[in-house]
Amino acid sequence: MTREELMKLSKKELKNRAADLGKKAQAFSGQELTDAMDEMRLIGEILDEIKIREELAAAAAAAGAADPEEGAEEPGAGEGSQEPKNQERAKRGKTLKDGRAVSFKGKTLTGIKDTLSTASGVVMPKHTSPDISPTFNNVSSLIDRVKTVPLVGGESYQRPFVVSYGDGAGSTAESADYNTSEPTFGYADIVREKITAYAEEPEEMVKLPDADYDGVVEESVTRAIKRYASRQILVGPGGTGKFRGIFHNPAKAADDIIDRSTDITTITAIDDGTLDEIIYSFGGDEDVEDVAVLILNKKDLKKFAKLRDKQGRKVYTIVNHGNTGTIDEVPFIINSACGEVGGTAESYTMAYGPLSNYEVAIFSDIDAQKSTEYKFKQGQIAYKASVFMGGNVVAKNGFIRVKNPAAAG
């Protein structure tokens, strides 16, 4: 039914129509289901308008006490024949006549609060959406793609890895000693870092109609923790109680998990050979890794996308899926912690490797709390969240890194 047809129905008929649509919806599909949803929404809007008009009428009747000189009766006369609302209005009218104050129920104002007045003075209903439109995503999916290890209650975590398998095999003369070919091992230490987030909101936010402002504020503190951890996977500075990021270099080169001498420092601009340079620089001498992911800044992804050959055709085929996608079928993840190629000298711009080569240890659950007592006097509601976690590269040369060259001179 159209809006015009629905407007002709009574309140009871509208409710019956809504109930009938609800029963039939199980058998609907495609356009029929879409039409039913549209009609149900129209019915809801019309019922809201009816409710507002009823409240406005009640408010107007309650505020405008009957003139006691027109048909006024002596106290007690005919009270049994009056409706309860009329009795209440008559009493308020007499009270006003006697010069005393009266009070009206708070709901007489609620109908007016949710209305809009036009230039012509016509009062029209104002509707509030039950949801809140989100802004752009600010959390890289990198945190969801690396390997996580739950270690609730732990203090630290050590992951052993193979540095080399040994390459000492060779020919041996009879009765001579065997050639030594022992594997070499290393260890990646992961220490716990306390990550916290805090937010406040005025208590009035909770009382706003329909939309869950309170839920958005509460979610934002845990979202902030996730954003921080996702960035630290790349730029964690290392040291006591800190993430050790992919771009982190220990104080001593001998302690490198990613050998800093393998960093690619020859890329000064993105061109048709950039992706090949990164892919074929990574891994061992005997194979090309096929499960690796490129981590980069959105600005550099844009440069890949804009690159054209002499015929004006795109050099790279890019498929976007929000925070992830592929460049010529090579998976990528966007993370704003990456620098920009051609930007700040000696800054890291990209990393390429299997994401399983980085581990995040979760040393505690996320503890999220809400308090209405901390700033009770100011009417503020406080939210806080905390978690203990840490991370480190857990494979020797687990990633190849792209680094801007040093400044000239």
PEMOTA-V988070 format. One line per field, one symbol per residue. burial: + if it has 24 or more other C-alpha atoms within 12 Angstrom, else -. Layout:
burial->???
This chain:
burial->-----+-------+--++--+--------------+--++-++++++++--+--++-++--++-++--------------------+-++++++----------------++-++---------+-------------+++++-++-++------++++---+----------------------+-++++++++++++++-----------++--++++++++++++++++++++++---++++++++------+++++-++++-++-+++-++--++-+++--------+++++++-++-+++-+--------+------+++++--+++++++++++++---+++++++++++++++++++-+-+++----------+++++++++++++++++++++++++----
